[in-house]
Amino acid sequence: MKVAIIGGGIIGLMTAYYLAKEGTNVTVFDPSPGKFSIHAAGLIEPYRFDRINTSAMIYKMLKYMKRGVTEVRQLNRLWIRELLLNLNKSPPEEAWETMRAMAKFSLDAYSKFAEEKNDFDYANDGLLEIYSKKDDLEKGVEEEKRSPFSPKTEIVDVPGFAGGIYFPELSRIATEKFTRRIISEVENMKVKFQQKKVVPDLEKFKIGNLKFDKIVLANGVWITSTLKLPVTSFKGYGLWIKGTTKLKEAFVTVDEGIAVSPLSDHVKVTGGFSADFTEEWKGDRILDKISSLLKVEDIIERNMGFRPCSPDGFPILGEKGNVIVATGACRLGWSYGPAMGYYASELALDKIESLGYLSRYVESLEY
Ligand SMILES: Cc1cc2nc3c(=O)[nH]c(=O)nc-3n(C[C@H](O)[C@H](O)[C@H](O)COP(=O)(O)OP(=O)(O)OC[C@H]3O[C@@H](n4cnc5c(N)ncnc54)[C@H](O)[C@@H]3O)c2cc1C
């Protein structure tokens, strides 16, 4: 069977990996594989899942806008419509079961890759959420008690702040190193790369003059140029920093949504959550907001990415007539990446037919 994967971000690469492991003939199309995934903080934090279609989340976004963390420049209209139609509606329990299975699969997968060879700064040392206000910390603690993932948490002191919630089960990686590792593994398994932007013919199953049995669309926010899906972009920035942090483990400041991860040869700092599809750079200002916790000596590299967000935060993963859709994981694409790649491969190999709630939108697609 010949499978084309459009998009070589974390989701497309993981799909290629699991398909190639089954001996499938795979071609990945992407002008620059990994380019729009490596900016991420690399926190493997599937338990920090946010439902988007809630009044609480809209309120949080408004607070972010007031603080200058978020700008709203452009939103997919279909996304707004679905968000409003489904505001405060809960997903079925089956959706949470799938997410819990995907969270476990992904955490285990990174751990296994690291056991084989830890060439991507894998660290299983947990994640700290830092709160500046006591009220917010208390609300955060209550939220975790209600979390469908039932994560282990500890409340800790953080000097200069109201405190923090520590998640001991979470891990982290260096995204650019993991991307290099997976590209090398899939190349060894004979996956081909065509470094170009393509427009698939979903009726004839052709890309240019190449014919395929299945086509996987894993091209993030750009999926909407091919399919009518409620996916919108929340842009953010990633900076590779030479400097020192006050804490040795990874942390996220809840007020600003800034993540910091000290890695072997740099500190990764990410932030920004703007409804925006443009490549305009506004990333350096993140560093001013984190100056009490990070001393910057130099900026080594700057990258940006576009979180592909569904209206409720749940990934969009399903198949319609030999076209597989794998996107929508929003701010947790790396956290769920291995599982999304695995289940996309299971769909392509006809081992499963559907992912239930996660296949909403896909099974009714028209193209
Ligand atoms: C600042 C920031 C920090 C983040 N931190 C984390 C984190 O710590 N943990 C976490 O789990 N997630 C994190 N995320 C989210 C994560 O980065 C995204 O969910 C993830 O990158 C989405 O992966 P993807 O493969 O779906 O899409 P992308 O990474 O956007 O990849 C899509 C690919 O498709 C290609 N493409 C597009 N159109 C075409 C076409 N027509 N033909 C061929 N190729 C095409 C693009 O070139 C691109 O390489 C963060 C995001 C941001 C913005």
The ligand as a Gaussian input file, in Angstrom:
#p B3LYP/6-31G(d) Opt

LIG

0 1
 C        4.745000      28.623000      21.290000
 C        4.236000      27.212000      21.234000
 C        4.648000      26.298000      22.204000
 C        4.180000      25.000000      22.183000
 N        4.610000      24.118000      23.129000
 C        4.124000      22.859000      23.153000
 C        4.538000      21.947000      24.162000
 O        5.357000      22.258000      24.996000
 N        3.969000      20.714000      24.166000
 C        3.050000      20.338000      23.245000
 O        2.535000      19.232000      23.319000
 N        2.690000      21.149000      22.221000
 C        3.193000      22.412000      22.167000
 N        2.792000      23.272000      21.186000
 C        1.808000      22.824000      20.178000
 C        2.488000      22.089000      19.037000
 O        3.640000      22.775000      18.637000
 C        1.525000      21.956000      17.867000
 O        0.345000      21.342000      18.319000
 C        2.172000      21.089000      16.778000
 O        3.285000      21.731000      16.233000
 C        1.183000      20.772000      15.681000
 O        1.817000      19.816000      14.868000
 P        1.274000      19.461000      13.432000
 O        2.191000      18.429000      12.893000
 O       -0.184000      19.185000      13.507000
 O        1.373000      20.823000      12.600000
 P        2.665000      21.761000      12.177000
 O        3.680000      21.560000      13.250000
 O        2.135000      23.066000      11.973000
 O        3.133000      21.049000      10.864000
 C        2.393000      21.138000       9.677000
 C        3.367000      20.947000       8.515000
 O        2.606000      20.915000       7.301000
 C        3.375000      21.511000       6.279000
 N        2.454000      21.906000       5.199000
 C        1.440000      22.791000       5.264000
 N        0.780000      22.846000       4.093000
 C        1.409000      21.975000       3.261000
 C        1.199000      21.594000       1.913000
 N        0.203000      22.092000       1.170000
 N        2.029000      20.672000       1.356000
 C        3.035000      20.126000       2.094000
 N        3.272000      20.455000       3.385000
 C        2.470000      21.358000       3.955000
 C        4.063000      22.681000       6.974000
 O        5.242000      23.070000       6.270000
 C        4.361000      22.094000       8.352000
 O        5.686000      21.573000       8.426000
 C        3.267000      24.587000      21.171000
 C        2.873000      25.490000      20.185000
 C        3.347000      26.801000      20.206000
 C        2.925000      27.734000      19.110000

